[in-house]
Amino acid sequence: MWVLVKSYPASKLSNLKVRGGKGERGLREVIEALRVYTERHYKRMEELIDESYLVEYTLREMDGLALLDDDEEVNKSDLNSEQDTIMV
């Protein structure tokens, strides 16, 4: 939007008409459509960022489980198929 406003004089933008399926639309309708479009995609971007935090948290927790001390490591050959396995 900034590039458009800086590139064209206000008189040209104020006379803007866009032809579409429902006839011509003026600058106000075009800007409103761009605002709605931008808000929708900005919200989607925020949701993706939130989801990325969940993935990051999960991976960090999984790394913590993989870093067991030598004292806590369990030898798989010592496990009996009848024993319960406890996952932390």
C-alpha positions, 0 to 999 in steps of 0.5 A: 500500500505504501508503494502505491501511495508514494508512486501515484498522485492522490488525484489519480488514486481518488479517481480509481475505478476497478471493474469486477463481477459486480460493476465498478468499484471506487477506491474506498471499496478497493481499500476496504477489500485490501484491509479485510484481506490483510487482516485475514492473512495476518490472523493466519500468520499469528496462528502459524507462529503460535503453532510453531511455538508448540512444535518448538516446545515439543522438540525441546521437551523431547531433547530433554528426555534424550539427555538421560544421565548414565545412571538413569539409562536402562539397558534394553536387554535387561527389560523383560517383555512382561515388565511395564514400561514407564514413559516420562 
